[in-house]
Amino acid sequence: MTDHHMNKEYSGTKGKIIAWFMSSWLRELFERVWLGEPFPKMVELLGLLGNETILDAGCGSGFYAIKLAHKVEQGKVIGVDSSPEMLAAFKRRANKAIVAELTEAREGDITALPMDADSVDRAFCAMVWHHIPDSLSAAREMHRVLKPGGVVVVADFHVAGPAKGTPGHTIHPSGKAFTQVEMRAILEGAGFTNVSTHIYRKLVMGRGEKNHLA
């Protein structure tokens, strides 16, 4: 995740408790009951072939990163998060799931990713942007590290109705949820093309591509 607030929120004893929850059967139950198991739709939008290098921006304890690793047995999933407690949980879970060789944990800020430009085939971020004040910078960073022709998929909580502020503004007005207009504007503002948005239960998912000429 990102910034001083996130470091404080997900550190120490509280961070360990949250990391446990994010890796537990309770998280699985939450996904199934409240969100309707959105992961298959996310994978569909990513369009995986099985040999991609994938960035999971704000990976937390690896809930989605490990699921992605099972989809790319000839690829790799790089999880970036600012919380050492979350990353420690991610590594433990990856070992337990026997996908440690397919995953990598990196400590860093998702608005200043510790990665080279044009280094990943897919960029993924789920239920993270509502935590941060600068989702546009996060989107720009995902655009930077994607290879030309790469695909980004972002999923976060959805709010219906008119936008609560200027679409794509760097300080998200609600701090909790996004409209489809906002999601599209942020991705397009970051430089992505062929942007589309999809509503899945309580989530809005945005998909975009990095132009081959970028």
N, C-alpha and C positions, 0 to 999 in steps of 0.2 A: 504494500500500500504506500502511503506517502505522507510527508511533512511531519512537523513536530507533534501536532495533535495526534496523528495516527501512531507515532512511535510511543507516545504516552499511553494511549488507549490500549495498545496491544503489547505492553511490556510488563515485566514483573509477574506477580501472582495472578493478577487479572488476565494478563496475556496468556498465561498457561491454561487458565480455566477456559478462556475463549477458544484457544487452540484445541483443547480437548473436545469442546462442543462441536467445533467445525469439522472434527474428524470422526464424530460418533454416530451411532445409529439414530440419535435424535435429529441430526442434520439430514440424514437420509429420509426420515419420516416427514420432516418439514418440506423437503423437496417434493415428496410424493403427494402429500395431502394438500399443501397450500399452493405449490407452484406447478403441480402436475407433471413432474419429471421432465424438465425442459432440455436436458442434455442431448437426447437424440435429435431434436430440432437444431440445436447449436452445431452438432456434428454435420448435419445435412447442409447447413449454411457454409460451413468451413470447406466442404467438398474435399475431404481427405482421400488420398490414394494409399497412404500407409508408409511413405518414406519421407515425410516432411519434418522439418525442424519448426517447432511451434513455440511461440512466446505465450506464456500465461502471465499477464500483467496484473499484479496484485493477487498472487496465487494463494496467499494465506497458508493454511495447513495442507494444501495440495488436493483438496476435494475434487476439483475438476482436472487438475494436472495429471493425477494418477489415472483418471478415466481416459484422458487423452492419450496417455502413454500406452494404454492397451489397444489404441486404435492405430498407432504408428510403430509397429514392431521393427521397422527398418529406419525409423527416424529418431527424433529426440524432442523432449519437452523441457523448455527452460522456464522455470518459475522465478519471478522476481517479486520480492516483498520487502518492506522496510522493517518488519518485525523479526528479530532473531528467534523469538519463541515460536512464531508461526513456521519459520523455515526449519527449525529443529523438528517440529512435528511432521512437516512435509517429508523430511529425510527419513524419519522413523517409519512413516506410512509407506513410503516408496520401497524401503527394504522389506517390509512385511508383505507388500503386494508383489514382490519380486520384479519390480520395474526400476530398480535403482540405476541400472546401466542405461536406461532410456530417459532418465531425468537428471536435471541439474538445478540446484537452488542457488540463487544469487541475491544478496542483500542489496537493495537499492530503492530509489524513488521512481515511481512509474512516470513522473513528469520529467525525469532526467535519467533514462534507462542506462544501466551499465553494460551497454552492448554496442557493437559496431553497426554502422549503417549498412543496409542491404544484406542483413545476415540471417534472416529467418523467412520461411515460406508462408507461415500463417501467424497472425497475431490475434490473441483471444483475451477478453476481459469480461468477467461476469460478476455482477452485483458488487462493484467496487466504486464506480463513478459517483454514486450518491454520497459516498464518504468524503469526497475531495472537493476543494473549491475551484479547481482548474481542470475541468475535463477536456477542454480544448487542447491544453498543453499535453495531456496524456495521449490524446488522439494523434497529435503531431509527432510525438515520440514513436508511437506504433507505426506511423507512416514512415518515419526515418529508418527504422530498423528492418522494415519489410523489404524483401527483394522486389524489383519490378515484376509485375504480374502477380504479386502476392495478394492474399485475402485477409481482411480484418473482420472479426465478428465481436460485437459488444452487446451484452445483455444487462439490463438494469430494470428497476421498478418503473412501471408505467402509470401515468396519470392521464386521464381522458380530458377532453375539453380544450379550451384555448390555452396557449402557452402562458406561463406566469411571468414571463419577462422576455427580453430580447432573445430570440432563438440563437443558440450558439454562443451566448455570452460566457466569458470565462468564469464568472462567479455564478454558479447555477442558483436561480432564485428560490427554489423550493428546498434544496438540500436533501430531498428524499426521493423524488421521482421525476421522470422525463416524459414529455409528449413525443409523439412520432416526429413532429416538426422540429423539435429541439435536437433529437438524436440525428436526424438527417443533416441539419445545419452544422452540427459539430463535426460530423465525419467529412462533409463537403468542405468545411472551413479548414480542416486539417490537410486537404489535398486529395482525398479519396474520390474515385470516380465510380460510375455505375452503382451508386448508393441506393439501397432499398431498406425498408423497415418492415418489421413483422410483429404483430401482437400475439403473444402466447400466454394465455391466462393473465397473470398479473404483471407480466414482463413486456418490455419493448426490446426487440432485438434489431440491431443495425448491422448491415453488411456492406462492405465496400471493397474496392480494388485499388492497388497502386499501379498507376499507368506505367507501361513499359518504357515510356520516354522520360519518366520522373528521375 
